[in-house]
Amino acid sequence: MFKVAASRSTDVLTSHLGIDADVAALEAGRRLLVSSDFFTVYQSIAKLEGVDPLWCWAHIRRYFIRAGDADKQLEPWKTAWVERIGALYVAHRAMRTAETGSPPHQLSRA
């Protein structure tokens, strides 16, 4: 279910997810996997016990590039991470297009 709201506030997110951000943890037995960018609202709920953030690789890649561009000593580090993330994209594409259970599908999951 999607909700269009006038803001991206914590109240909008917690209401949508049915959680209380004023507690330290979700109710017993409940877990949430939240795929998102690094917007502060998502960072704040990621601190709750029971919420597992799944940060977006495209956004993470952008941070590596910015760091490497800002400090040329980080260029090899940046390049290595951008290549690793690129390999994840290739594997995902291969897995998505291969028949489930086929050798190419299994290889892309390795």
C-alpha positions in Angstrom: 0.0 0.0 0.0 1.3 3.5 -0.9 0.4 6.7 0.8 0.9 10.2 -0.6 1.5 12.7 2.2 2.4 16.3 2.3 5.7 15.6 4.1 8.3 12.9 4.7 8.1 13.2 8.4 8.7 10.4 11.0 5.0 10.6 11.9 4.0 9.8 8.4 6.3 6.8 8.2 5.5 5.4 11.6 1.8 5.8 11.0 2.1 4.0 7.7 4.1 1.2 9.2 2.0 1.0 12.4 4.9 1.5 14.8 5.6 3.7 17.7 8.9 5.6 17.3 8.9 6.7 20.9 9.8 3.2 22.1 13.2 1.4 21.8 11.9 -1.7 20.1 9.0 -3.1 18.1 6.5 -5.3 19.9 7.8 -8.8 20.6 8.0 -11.0 17.5 7.6 -8.2 15.0 10.4 -7.4 12.6 10.5 -4.9 9.7 12.9 -4.9 6.8 12.9 -1.3 5.4 14.5 -0.7 2.0 15.3 3.0 1.6 17.8 5.8 1.0 19.6 7.5 3.9 16.9 10.1 4.6 16.9 11.0 8.3 13.4 9.5 8.9 14.7 6.1 7.9 17.8 6.4 9.9 15.7 7.2 13.0 13.5 4.2 12.7 16.5 2.0 11.9 17.6 2.5 15.5 14.5 0.7 16.8 15.2 -2.9 17.8 13.3 -5.1 15.3 13.8 -2.7 12.3 16.4 -3.9 9.8 17.5 -1.2 7.3 18.3 -2.3 3.8 20.1 0.7 2.4 19.9 1.4 -1.3 23.1 0.4 -3.2 22.6 3.3 -5.7 22.7 5.8 -2.8 25.6 4.0 -1.1 27.5 4.1 -4.5 26.9 7.8 -4.7 28.5 8.4 -1.3 31.6 6.4 -2.3 31.9 8.5 -5.5 31.5 11.8 -3.6 34.1 10.8 -1.0 36.6 9.8 -3.7 36.0 13.0 -5.7 36.5 15.1 -2.6 39.8 13.4 -1.6 42.0 12.1 -4.4 43.8 9.8 -2.0 40.6 7.9 -1.7 40.4 7.3 -5.5 41.6 3.6 -5.4 39.2 2.9 -2.5 36.3 4.6 -4.4 37.1 2.7 -7.6 37.2 -0.6 -5.8 33.8 0.0 -4.1 32.2 1.2 -7.3 33.4 -2.0 -9.1 32.0 -4.2 -6.3 28.7 -2.5 -6.4 28.7 -2.8 -10.2 29.3 -6.5 -9.8 26.2 -6.7 -7.6 24.1 -5.0 -10.3 25.4 -7.5 -12.9 24.6 -10.4 -10.6 21.1 -9.1 -9.9 20.4 -8.6 -13.6 21.6 -12.1 -14.3 19.5 -13.6 -11.5 16.5 -11.7 -12.6 16.7 -12.9 -16.2 17.7 -16.5 -15.6 15.2 -19.3 -15.0 14.8 -20.0 -11.3 17.0 -23.0 -10.3 18.9 -23.0 -13.6 22.8 -23.1 -13.5 23.0 -19.4 -14.5 20.5 -18.5 -11.7 22.5 -20.5 -9.1 25.8 -18.9 -10.3 24.3 -15.4 -10.0 23.3 -16.1 -6.4 26.8 -17.2 -5.4 
